[in-house]
């Protein structure tokens, strides 16, 4: 599965990352907070959470709003 990391600037295009790369990084570090772009589907984000929980991680997922408009948000995934 391919996911989009959050943008650093609104004018940038989001960078892509594979699910295997996310899992590998978590196995090396033990815990990490990831920020994903709003262009990811909610279904894909739930699949990510389920996949990480199946690997034995505790996962906290939420939408982070950074502006007043409805489309100004990103996804935060904190995996322990």
PyMOL Python script that loads the backbone (N, CA, C, O; Angstrom):
from pymol import cmd

cmd.read_pdbstr("""\
ATOM      1  N   UNK A   1       0.851  -1.172   0.000  1.00  0.00           N
ATOM      2  CA  UNK A   1       0.000   0.000   0.000  1.00  0.00           C
ATOM      3  C   UNK A   1       0.899   1.238   0.000  1.00  0.00           C
ATOM      4  O   UNK A   1       1.920   1.282   0.686  1.00  0.00           O
ATOM      5  N   UNK A   2       0.504   2.222  -0.769  1.00  0.00           N
ATOM      6  CA  UNK A   2       1.263   3.465  -0.870  1.00  0.00           C
ATOM      7  C   UNK A   2       0.484   4.581  -0.181  1.00  0.00           C
ATOM      8  O   UNK A   2      -0.698   4.786  -0.455  1.00  0.00           O
ATOM      9  N   UNK A   3       1.161   5.301   0.719  1.00  0.00           N
ATOM     10  CA  UNK A   3       0.540   6.386   1.467  1.00  0.00           C
ATOM     11  C   UNK A   3       1.275   7.689   1.184  1.00  0.00           C
ATOM     12  O   UNK A   3       2.429   7.681   0.755  1.00  0.00           O
ATOM     13  N   UNK A   4       0.605   8.798   1.425  1.00  0.00           N
ATOM     14  CA  UNK A   4       1.184  10.120   1.190  1.00  0.00           C
ATOM     15  C   UNK A   4       1.524  10.772   2.527  1.00  0.00           C
ATOM     16  O   UNK A   4       0.655  10.931   3.384  1.00  0.00           O
ATOM     17  N   UNK A   5       2.787  11.147   2.702  1.00  0.00           N
ATOM     18  CA  UNK A   5       3.198  11.855   3.910  1.00  0.00           C
ATOM     19  C   UNK A   5       2.709  13.293   3.845  1.00  0.00           C
ATOM     20  O   UNK A   5       2.490  13.832   2.760  1.00  0.00           O
ATOM     21  N   UNK A   6       2.539  13.907   4.998  1.00  0.00           N
ATOM     22  CA  UNK A   6       2.056  15.291   5.054  1.00  0.00           C
ATOM     23  C   UNK A   6       3.039  16.228   4.367  1.00  0.00           C
ATOM     24  O   UNK A   6       4.249  16.002   4.379  1.00  0.00           O
ATOM     25  N   UNK A   7       2.503  17.271   3.777  1.00  0.00           N
ATOM     26  CA  UNK A   7       3.317  18.278   3.089  1.00  0.00           C
ATOM     27  C   UNK A   7       3.953  19.221   4.113  1.00  0.00           C
ATOM     28  O   UNK A   7       3.373  19.488   5.166  1.00  0.00           O
ATOM     29  N   UNK A   8       5.139  19.717   3.796  1.00  0.00           N
ATOM     30  CA  UNK A   8       5.762  20.745   4.633  1.00  0.00           C
ATOM     31  C   UNK A   8       5.244  22.132   4.277  1.00  0.00           C
ATOM     32  O   UNK A   8       5.158  23.007   5.139  1.00  0.00           O
ATOM     33  N   UNK A   9       4.904  22.331   3.023  1.00  0.00           N
ATOM     34  CA  UNK A   9       4.342  23.590   2.535  1.00  0.00           C
ATOM     35  C   UNK A   9       3.070  23.270   1.756  1.00  0.00           C
ATOM     36  O   UNK A   9       2.983  22.221   1.119  1.00  0.00           O
ATOM     37  N   UNK A  10       2.101  24.151   1.800  1.00  0.00           N
ATOM     38  CA  UNK A  10       0.834  23.897   1.110  1.00  0.00           C
ATOM     39  C   UNK A  10       1.004  23.766  -0.394  1.00  0.00           C
ATOM     40  O   UNK A  10       0.229  23.069  -1.049  1.00  0.00           O
ATOM     41  N   UNK A  11       2.012  24.431  -0.949  1.00  0.00           N
ATOM     42  CA  UNK A  11       2.218  24.396  -2.398  1.00  0.00           C
ATOM     43  C   UNK A  11       2.974  23.147  -2.861  1.00  0.00           C
ATOM     44  O   UNK A  11       3.025  22.876  -4.061  1.00  0.00           O
ATOM     45  N   UNK A  12       3.560  22.385  -1.938  1.00  0.00           N
ATOM     46  CA  UNK A  12       4.311  21.177  -2.297  1.00  0.00           C
ATOM     47  C   UNK A  12       3.376  20.024  -2.614  1.00  0.00           C
ATOM     48  O   UNK A  12       2.211  20.014  -2.217  1.00  0.00           O
ATOM     49  N   UNK A  13       3.915  19.054  -3.340  1.00  0.00           N
ATOM     50  CA  UNK A  13       3.194  17.801  -3.531  1.00  0.00           C
ATOM     51  C   UNK A  13       3.618  16.852  -2.409  1.00  0.00           C
ATOM     52  O   UNK A  13       4.781  16.865  -2.006  1.00  0.00           O
ATOM     53  N   UNK A  14       2.707  16.036  -1.900  1.00  0.00           N
ATOM     54  CA  UNK A  14       3.078  15.120  -0.816  1.00  0.00           C
ATOM     55  C   UNK A  14       4.001  14.009  -1.313  1.00  0.00           C
ATOM     56  O   UNK A  14       3.899  13.559  -2.454  1.00  0.00           O
ATOM     57  N   UNK A  15       4.905  13.576  -0.429  1.00  0.00           N
ATOM     58  CA  UNK A  15       5.827  12.488  -0.754  1.00  0.00           C
ATOM     59  C   UNK A  15       5.146  11.159  -0.478  1.00  0.00           C
ATOM     60  O   UNK A  15       4.337  11.041   0.443  1.00  0.00           O
ATOM     61  N   UNK A  16       5.483  10.155  -1.288  1.00  0.00           N
ATOM     62  CA  UNK A  16       4.883   8.831  -1.146  1.00  0.00           C
ATOM     63  C   UNK A  16       5.785   7.929  -0.315  1.00  0.00           C
ATOM     64  O   UNK A  16       7.010   8.031  -0.368  1.00  0.00           O
ATOM     65  N   UNK A  17       5.154   7.040   0.458  1.00  0.00           N
ATOM     66  CA  UNK A  17       5.887   6.067   1.255  1.00  0.00           C
ATOM     67  C   UNK A  17       5.114   4.748   1.211  1.00  0.00           C
ATOM     68  O   UNK A  17       3.883   4.739   1.200  1.00  0.00           O
ATOM     69  N   UNK A  18       5.839   3.655   1.187  1.00  0.00           N
ATOM     70  CA  UNK A  18       5.224   2.328   1.177  1.00  0.00           C
ATOM     71  C   UNK A  18       4.949   1.875   2.613  1.00  0.00           C
ATOM     72  O   UNK A  18       5.663   2.263   3.538  1.00  0.00           O
ATOM     73  N   UNK A  19       3.929   1.067   2.791  1.00  0.00           N
ATOM     74  CA  UNK A  19       3.575   0.542   4.107  1.00  0.00           C
ATOM     75  C   UNK A  19       4.732  -0.245   4.706  1.00  0.00           C
ATOM     76  O   UNK A  19       4.979  -0.154   5.908  1.00  0.00           O
ATOM     77  N   UNK A  20       5.444  -1.016   3.890  1.00  0.00           N
ATOM     78  CA  UNK A  20       6.577  -1.800   4.391  1.00  0.00           C
ATOM     79  C   UNK A  20       7.655  -0.900   4.983  1.00  0.00           C
ATOM     80  O   UNK A  20       8.283  -1.264   5.978  1.00  0.00           O
ATOM     81  N   UNK A  21       7.878   0.263   4.392  1.00  0.00           N
ATOM     82  CA  UNK A  21       8.876   1.215   4.889  1.00  0.00           C
ATOM     83  C   UNK A  21       8.456   1.766   6.253  1.00  0.00           C
ATOM     84  O   UNK A  21       9.296   1.951   7.134  1.00  0.00           O
ATOM     85  N   UNK A  22       7.164   2.026   6.427  1.00  0.00           N
ATOM     86  CA  UNK A  22       6.644   2.507   7.709  1.00  0.00           C
ATOM     87  C   UNK A  22       6.856   1.442   8.780  1.00  0.00           C
ATOM     88  O   UNK A  22       7.315   1.748   9.881  1.00  0.00           O
ATOM     89  N   UNK A  23       6.526   0.199   8.462  1.00  0.00           N
ATOM     90  CA  UNK A  23       6.701  -0.899   9.419  1.00  0.00           C
ATOM     91  C   UNK A  23       8.169  -1.097   9.777  1.00  0.00           C
ATOM     92  O   UNK A  23       8.506  -1.319  10.940  1.00  0.00           O
ATOM     93  N   UNK A  24       9.040  -1.015   8.773  1.00  0.00           N
ATOM     94  CA  UNK A  24      10.478  -1.189   9.002  1.00  0.00           C
ATOM     95  C   UNK A  24      11.016  -0.106   9.936  1.00  0.00           C
ATOM     96  O   UNK A  24      11.799  -0.393  10.841  1.00  0.00           O
ATOM     97  N   UNK A  25      10.598   1.124   9.716  1.00  0.00           N
ATOM     98  CA  UNK A  25      11.044   2.235  10.557  1.00  0.00           C
ATOM     99  C   UNK A  25      10.555   2.065  11.991  1.00  0.00           C
ATOM    100  O   UNK A  25      11.285   2.361  12.938  1.00  0.00           O
ATOM    101  N   UNK A  26       9.328   1.591  12.152  1.00  0.00           N
ATOM    102  CA  UNK A  26       8.792   1.362  13.494  1.00  0.00           C
ATOM    103  C   UNK A  26       9.527   0.238  14.212  1.00  0.00           C
ATOM    104  O   UNK A  26       9.767   0.322  15.416  1.00  0.00           O
ATOM    105  N   UNK A  27       9.883  -0.809  13.484  1.00  0.00           N
ATOM    106  CA  UNK A  27      10.616  -1.910  14.109  1.00  0.00           C
ATOM    107  C   UNK A  27      11.993  -1.453  14.575  1.00  0.00           C
ATOM    108  O   UNK A  27      12.487  -1.921  15.600  1.00  0.00           O
ATOM    109  N   UNK A  28      12.617  -0.537  13.826  1.00  0.00           N
ATOM    110  CA  UNK A  28      13.938  -0.032  14.206  1.00  0.00           C
ATOM    111  C   UNK A  28      13.871   0.939  15.380  1.00  0.00           C
ATOM    112  O   UNK A  28      14.731   0.903  16.260  1.00  0.00           O
ATOM    113  N   UNK A  29      12.859   1.805  15.404  1.00  0.00           N
ATOM    114  CA  UNK A  29      12.771   2.849  16.427  1.00  0.00           C
ATOM    115  C   UNK A  29      11.916   2.461  17.627  1.00  0.00           C
ATOM    116  O   UNK A  29      12.115   2.990  18.721  1.00  0.00           O
ATOM    117  N   UNK A  30      10.978   1.558  17.442  1.00  0.00           N
ATOM    118  CA  UNK A  30      10.103   1.158  18.533  1.00  0.00           C
ATOM    119  C   UNK A  30       8.834   1.992  18.629  1.00  0.00           C
ATOM    120  O   UNK A  30       7.761   1.453  18.898  1.00  0.00           O
ATOM    121  N   UNK A  31       8.940   3.283  18.414  1.00  0.00           N
ATOM    122  CA  UNK A  31       7.764   4.154  18.405  1.00  0.00           C
ATOM    123  C   UNK A  31       8.047   5.369  17.537  1.00  0.00           C
ATOM    124  O   UNK A  31       9.192   5.798  17.396  1.00  0.00           O
ATOM    125  N   UNK A  32       6.997   5.910  16.965  1.00  0.00           N
ATOM    126  CA  UNK A  32       7.154   7.090  16.107  1.00  0.00           C
ATOM    127  C   UNK A  32       5.790   7.702  15.848  1.00  0.00           C
ATOM    128  O   UNK A  32       4.768   7.016  15.869  1.00  0.00           O
ATOM    129  N   UNK A  33       5.794   9.001  15.604  1.00  0.00           N
ATOM    130  CA  UNK A  33       4.584   9.710  15.194  1.00  0.00           C
ATOM    131  C   UNK A  33       4.736  10.042  13.717  1.00  0.00           C
ATOM    132  O   UNK A  33       5.714  10.667  13.309  1.00  0.00           O
ATOM    133  N   UNK A  34       3.764   9.621  12.925  1.00  0.00           N
ATOM    134  CA  UNK A  34       3.747   9.894  11.492  1.00  0.00           C
ATOM    135  C   UNK A  34       2.617  10.871  11.198  1.00  0.00           C
ATOM    136  O   UNK A  34       1.559  10.821  11.826  1.00  0.00           O
ATOM    137  N   UNK A  35       2.849  11.758  10.242  1.00  0.00           N
ATOM    138  CA  UNK A  35       1.817  12.677   9.773  1.00  0.00           C
ATOM    139  C   UNK A  35       1.573  12.392   8.299  1.00  0.00           C
ATOM    140  O   UNK A  35       2.499  12.426   7.488  1.00  0.00           O
ATOM    141  N   UNK A  36       0.326  12.111   7.961  1.00  0.00           N
ATOM    142  CA  UNK A  36      -0.047  11.756   6.596  1.00  0.00           C
ATOM    143  C   UNK A  36      -0.951  12.826   5.999  1.00  0.00           C
ATOM    144  O   UNK A  36      -1.685  13.510   6.712  1.00  0.00           O
ATOM    145  N   UNK A  37      -0.883  12.958   4.689  1.00  0.00           N
ATOM    146  CA  UNK A  37      -1.607  13.991   3.956  1.00  0.00           C
ATOM    147  C   UNK A  37      -3.113  13.720   3.925  1.00  0.00           C
ATOM    148  O   UNK A  37      -3.555  12.575   4.025  1.00  0.00           O
ATOM    149  N   UNK A  38      -3.880  14.785   3.785  1.00  0.00           N
ATOM    150  CA  UNK A  38      -5.347  14.680   3.718  1.00  0.00           C
ATOM    151  C   UNK A  38      -5.823  13.973   2.460  1.00  0.00           C
ATOM    152  O   UNK A  38      -6.968  13.523   2.403  1.00  0.00           O
ATOM    153  N   UNK A  39      -4.951  13.864   1.434  1.00  0.00           N
ATOM    154  CA  UNK A  39      -5.337  13.203   0.188  1.00  0.00           C
ATOM    155  C   UNK A  39      -5.410  11.683   0.318  1.00  0.00           C
ATOM    156  O   UNK A  39      -5.922  11.015  -0.580  1.00  0.00           O
ATOM    157  N   UNK A  40      -4.904  11.121   1.430  1.00  0.00           N
ATOM    158  CA  UNK A  40      -5.081   9.691   1.684  1.00  0.00           C
ATOM    159  C   UNK A  40      -6.553   9.442   2.002  1.00  0.00           C
ATOM    160  O   UNK A  40      -7.203  10.260   2.653  1.00  0.00           O
ATOM    161  N   UNK A  41      -7.063   8.324   1.544  1.00  0.00           N
ATOM    162  CA  UNK A  41      -8.457   8.012   1.872  1.00  0.00           C
ATOM    163  C   UNK A  41      -8.542   7.530   3.321  1.00  0.00           C
ATOM    164  O   UNK A  41      -7.602   6.939   3.852  1.00  0.00           O
ATOM    165  N   UNK A  42      -9.682   7.794   3.940  1.00  0.00           N
ATOM    166  CA  UNK A  42      -9.879   7.349   5.322  1.00  0.00           C
ATOM    167  C   UNK A  42      -9.795   5.822   5.391  1.00  0.00           C
ATOM    168  O   UNK A  42      -9.314   5.267   6.379  1.00  0.00           O
ATOM    169  N   UNK A  43     -10.257   5.156   4.352  1.00  0.00           N
ATOM    170  CA  UNK A  43     -10.207   3.695   4.282  1.00  0.00           C
ATOM    171  C   UNK A  43      -8.752   3.202   4.314  1.00  0.00           C
ATOM    172  O   UNK A  43      -8.442   2.236   5.011  1.00  0.00           O
ATOM    173  N   UNK A  44      -7.864   3.861   3.564  1.00  0.00           N
ATOM    174  CA  UNK A  44      -6.443   3.493   3.577  1.00  0.00           C
ATOM    175  C   UNK A  44      -5.820   3.735   4.947  1.00  0.00           C
ATOM    176  O   UNK A  44      -4.984   2.952   5.398  1.00  0.00           O
ATOM    177  N   UNK A  45      -6.220   4.804   5.603  1.00  0.00           N
ATOM    178  CA  UNK A  45      -5.669   5.096   6.927  1.00  0.00           C
ATOM    179  C   UNK A  45      -6.122   4.051   7.947  1.00  0.00           C
ATOM    180  O   UNK A  45      -5.345   3.654   8.815  1.00  0.00           O
ATOM    181  N   UNK A  46      -7.367   3.608   7.845  1.00  0.00           N
ATOM    182  CA  UNK A  46      -7.845   2.561   8.746  1.00  0.00           C
ATOM    183  C   UNK A  46      -7.136   1.232   8.456  1.00  0.00           C
ATOM    184  O   UNK A  46      -6.870   0.457   9.374  1.00  0.00           O
ATOM    185  N   UNK A  47      -6.835   0.974   7.188  1.00  0.00           N
ATOM    186  CA  UNK A  47      -6.080  -0.228   6.824  1.00  0.00           C
ATOM    187  C   UNK A  47      -4.673  -0.160   7.405  1.00  0.00           C
ATOM    188  O   UNK A  47      -4.138  -1.178   7.843  1.00  0.00           O
ATOM    189  N   UNK A  48      -4.064   1.028   7.416  1.00  0.00           N
ATOM    190  CA  UNK A  48      -2.745   1.212   8.027  1.00  0.00           C
ATOM    191  C   UNK A  48      -2.809   0.917   9.518  1.00  0.00           C
ATOM    192  O   UNK A  48      -1.966   0.190  10.043  1.00  0.00           O
ATOM    193  N   UNK A  49      -3.798   1.472  10.201  1.00  0.00           N
ATOM    194  CA  UNK A  49      -3.955   1.249  11.640  1.00  0.00           C
ATOM    195  C   UNK A  49      -4.133  -0.241  11.923  1.00  0.00           C
ATOM    196  O   UNK A  49      -3.486  -0.778  12.823  1.00  0.00           O
ATOM    197  N   UNK A  50      -4.996  -0.912  11.173  1.00  0.00           N
ATOM    198  CA  UNK A  50      -5.221  -2.349  11.369  1.00  0.00           C
ATOM    199  C   UNK A  50      -3.949  -3.146  11.125  1.00  0.00           C
ATOM    200  O   UNK A  50      -3.644  -4.079  11.870  1.00  0.00           O
ATOM    201  N   UNK A  51      -3.212  -2.786  10.096  1.00  0.00           N
ATOM    202  CA  UNK A  51      -1.981  -3.491   9.758  1.00  0.00           C
ATOM    203  C   UNK A  51      -0.938  -3.342  10.866  1.00  0.00           C
ATOM    204  O   UNK A  51      -0.268  -4.311  11.222  1.00  0.00           O
ATOM    205  N   UNK A  52      -0.801  -2.138  11.409  1.00  0.00           N
ATOM    206  CA  UNK A  52       0.164  -1.918  12.486  1.00  0.00           C
ATOM    207  C   UNK A  52      -0.266  -2.617  13.770  1.00  0.00           C
ATOM    208  O   UNK A  52       0.574  -3.134  14.507  1.00  0.00           O
ATOM    209  N   UNK A  53      -1.567  -2.635  14.042  1.00  0.00           N
ATOM    210  CA  UNK A  53      -2.054  -3.352  15.222  1.00  0.00           C
ATOM    211  C   UNK A  53      -1.824  -4.849  15.081  1.00  0.00           C
ATOM    212  O   UNK A  53      -1.531  -5.523  16.069  1.00  0.00           O
ATOM    213  N   UNK A  54      -1.953  -5.380  13.868  1.00  0.00           N
ATOM    214  CA  UNK A  54      -1.675  -6.796  13.623  1.00  0.00           C
ATOM    215  C   UNK A  54      -0.207  -7.126  13.861  1.00  0.00           C
ATOM    216  O   UNK A  54       0.123  -8.263  14.197  1.00  0.00           O
ATOM    217  N   UNK A  55       0.678  -6.146  13.690  1.00  0.00           N
ATOM    218  CA  UNK A  55       2.115  -6.327  13.932  1.00  0.00           C
ATOM    219  C   UNK A  55       2.443  -6.219  15.422  1.00  0.00           C
ATOM    220  O   UNK A  55       3.589  -6.435  15.817  1.00  0.00           O
ATOM    221  N   UNK A  56       1.451  -5.888  16.252  1.00  0.00           N
ATOM    222  CA  UNK A  56       1.663  -5.815  17.693  1.00  0.00           C
ATOM    223  C   UNK A  56       1.879  -4.409  18.239  1.00  0.00           C
ATOM    224  O   UNK A  56       2.218  -4.256  19.412  1.00  0.00           O
ATOM    225  N   UNK A  57       1.692  -3.390  17.423  1.00  0.00           N
ATOM    226  CA  UNK A  57       1.854  -2.011  17.880  1.00  0.00           C
ATOM    227  C   UNK A  57       0.540  -1.483  18.443  1.00  0.00           C
ATOM    228  O   UNK A  57      -0.539  -1.856  17.983  1.00  0.00           O
ATOM    229  N   UNK A  58       0.642  -0.611  19.442  1.00  0.00           N
ATOM    230  CA  UNK A  58      -0.510   0.163  19.896  1.00  0.00           C
ATOM    231  C   UNK A  58      -0.549   1.415  19.035  1.00  0.00           C
ATOM    232  O   UNK A  58       0.448   2.129  18.930  1.00  0.00           O
ATOM    233  N   UNK A  59      -1.691   1.683  18.421  1.00  0.00           N
ATOM    234  CA  UNK A  59      -1.782   2.773  17.449  1.00  0.00           C
ATOM    235  C   UNK A  59      -2.859   3.764  17.880  1.00  0.00           C
ATOM    236  O   UNK A  59      -3.984   3.386  18.208  1.00  0.00           O
ATOM    237  N   UNK A  60      -2.482   5.048  17.870  1.00  0.00           N
ATOM    238  CA  UNK A  60      -3.409   6.134  18.151  1.00  0.00           C
ATOM    239  C   UNK A  60      -3.546   6.953  16.876  1.00  0.00           C
ATOM    240  O   UNK A  60      -2.551   7.410  16.313  1.00  0.00           O
ATOM    241  N   UNK A  61      -4.773   7.136  16.429  1.00  0.00           N
ATOM    242  CA  UNK A  61      -5.053   7.780  15.148  1.00  0.00           C
ATOM    243  C   UNK A  61      -6.000   8.949  15.369  1.00  0.00           C
ATOM    244  O   UNK A  61      -6.986   8.833  16.097  1.00  0.00           O
ATOM    245  N   UNK A  62      -5.693  10.081  14.733  1.00  0.00           N
ATOM    246  CA  UNK A  62      -6.612  11.223  14.806  1.00  0.00           C
ATOM    247  C   UNK A  62      -6.384  12.154  13.627  1.00  0.00           C
ATOM    248  O   UNK A  62      -5.351  12.100  12.958  1.00  0.00           O
ATOM    249  N   UNK A  63      -7.367  13.003  13.388  1.00  0.00           N
ATOM    250  CA  UNK A  63      -7.254  14.056  12.381  1.00  0.00           C
ATOM    251  C   UNK A  63      -6.815  15.327  13.096  1.00  0.00           C
ATOM    252  O   UNK A  63      -7.392  15.700  14.117  1.00  0.00           O
ATOM    253  N   UNK A  64      -5.799  15.986  12.564  1.00  0.00           N
ATOM    254  CA  UNK A  64      -5.288  17.226  13.136  1.00  0.00           C
ATOM    255  C   UNK A  64      -5.688  18.372  12.213  1.00  0.00           C
ATOM    256  O   UNK A  64      -5.285  18.405  11.050  1.00  0.00           O
ATOM    257  N   UNK A  65      -6.477  19.309  12.726  1.00  0.00           N
ATOM    258  CA  UNK A  65      -6.888  20.481  11.934  1.00  0.00           C
ATOM    259  C   UNK A  65      -5.858  21.579  12.157  1.00  0.00           C
ATOM    260  O   UNK A  65      -5.467  21.855  13.292  1.00  0.00           O
ATOM    261  N   UNK A  66      -5.423  22.205  11.067  1.00  0.00           N
ATOM    262  CA  UNK A  66      -4.451  23.290  11.171  1.00  0.00           C
ATOM    263  C   UNK A  66      -4.997  24.605  10.620  1.00  0.00           C
ATOM    264  O   UNK A  66      -4.253  25.574  10.471  1.00  0.00           O
ATOM    265  N   UNK A  67      -6.271  24.638  10.324  1.00  0.00           N
ATOM    266  CA  UNK A  67      -6.909  25.857   9.828  1.00  0.00           C
ATOM    267  C   UNK A  67      -8.401  25.792  10.070  1.00  0.00           C
ATOM    268  O   UNK A  67      -8.907  24.829  10.647  1.00  0.00           O
ATOM    269  N   UNK A  68      -9.099  26.815   9.630  1.00  0.00           N
ATOM    270  CA  UNK A  68     -10.542  26.878   9.855  1.00  0.00           C
ATOM    271  C   UNK A  68     -11.358  26.186   8.774  1.00  0.00           C
ATOM    272  O   UNK A  68     -12.498  25.793   9.021  1.00  0.00           O
ATOM    273  N   UNK A  69     -10.801  26.031   7.593  1.00  0.00           N
ATOM    274  CA  UNK A  69     -11.537  25.403   6.489  1.00  0.00           C
ATOM    275  C   UNK A  69     -11.667  23.896   6.728  1.00  0.00           C
ATOM    276  O   UNK A  69     -10.851  23.293   7.424  1.00  0.00           O
ATOM    277  N   UNK A  70     -12.700  23.307   6.141  1.00  0.00           N
ATOM    278  CA  UNK A  70     -12.943  21.876   6.320  1.00  0.00           C
ATOM    279  C   UNK A  70     -11.840  21.007   5.741  1.00  0.00           C
ATOM    280  O   UNK A  70     -11.615  19.895   6.220  1.00  0.00           O
ATOM    281  N   UNK A  71     -11.144  21.497   4.714  1.00  0.00           N
ATOM    282  CA  UNK A  71     -10.120  20.673   4.073  1.00  0.00           C
ATOM    283  C   UNK A  71      -8.709  20.958   4.593  1.00  0.00           C
ATOM    284  O   UNK A  71      -7.731  20.544   3.970  1.00  0.00           O
ATOM    285  N   UNK A  72      -8.590  21.647   5.703  1.00  0.00           N
ATOM    286  CA  UNK A  72      -7.283  21.950   6.285  1.00  0.00           C
ATOM    287  C   UNK A  72      -7.031  21.022   7.468  1.00  0.00           C
ATOM    288  O   UNK A  72      -7.198  21.396   8.628  1.00  0.00           O
ATOM    289  N   UNK A  73      -6.627  19.814   7.137  1.00  0.00           N
ATOM    290  CA  UNK A  73      -6.333  18.822   8.169  1.00  0.00           C
ATOM    291  C   UNK A  73      -5.303  17.835   7.636  1.00  0.00           C
ATOM    292  O   UNK A  73      -5.029  17.779   6.438  1.00  0.00           O
ATOM    293  N   UNK A  74      -4.742  17.061   8.555  1.00  0.00           N
ATOM    294  CA  UNK A  74      -3.851  15.961   8.207  1.00  0.00           C
ATOM    295  C   UNK A  74      -4.138  14.836   9.193  1.00  0.00           C
ATOM    296  O   UNK A  74      -4.813  15.037  10.203  1.00  0.00           O
ATOM    297  N   UNK A  75      -3.625  13.672   8.894  1.00  0.00           N
ATOM    298  CA  UNK A  75      -3.808  12.524   9.774  1.00  0.00           C
ATOM    299  C   UNK A  75      -2.556  12.327  10.621  1.00  0.00           C
ATOM    300  O   UNK A  75      -1.435  12.413  10.119  1.00  0.00           O
ATOM    301  N   UNK A  76      -2.758  12.065  11.903  1.00  0.00           N
ATOM    302  CA  UNK A  76      -1.645  11.760  12.799  1.00  0.00           C
ATOM    303  C   UNK A  76      -1.775  10.302  13.231  1.00  0.00           C
ATOM    304  O   UNK A  76      -2.840   9.868  13.669  1.00  0.00           O
ATOM    305  N   UNK A  77      -0.692   9.559  13.103  1.00  0.00           N
ATOM    306  CA  UNK A  77      -0.657   8.162  13.536  1.00  0.00           C
ATOM    307  C   UNK A  77       0.518   8.016  14.487  1.00  0.00           C
ATOM    308  O   UNK A  77       1.672   8.167  14.086  1.00  0.00           O
ATOM    309  N   UNK A  78       0.221   7.723  15.748  1.00  0.00           N
ATOM    310  CA  UNK A  78       1.253   7.518  16.762  1.00  0.00           C
ATOM    311  C   UNK A  78       1.273   6.028  17.079  1.00  0.00           C
ATOM    312  O   UNK A  78       0.312   5.479  17.616  1.00  0.00           O
ATOM    313  N   UNK A  79       2.379   5.390  16.739  1.00  0.00           N
ATOM    314  CA  UNK A  79       2.499   3.945  16.944  1.00  0.00           C
ATOM    315  C   UNK A  79       3.546   3.672  18.012  1.00  0.00           C
ATOM    316  O   UNK A  79       4.653   4.207  17.961  1.00  0.00           O
ATOM    317  N   UNK A  80       3.188   2.835  18.977  1.00  0.00           N
ATOM    318  CA  UNK A  80       4.088   2.431  20.065  1.00  0.00           C
ATOM    319  C   UNK A  80       4.302   0.935  20.021  1.00  0.00           C
ATOM    320  O   UNK A  80       5.028   0.390  20.852  1.00  0.00           O
TER     321      UNK A  80
END
""", "prot")
cmd.dss("prot")
cmd.show_as("cartoon", "prot")
cmd.util.cbc("prot")
cmd.orient("prot")
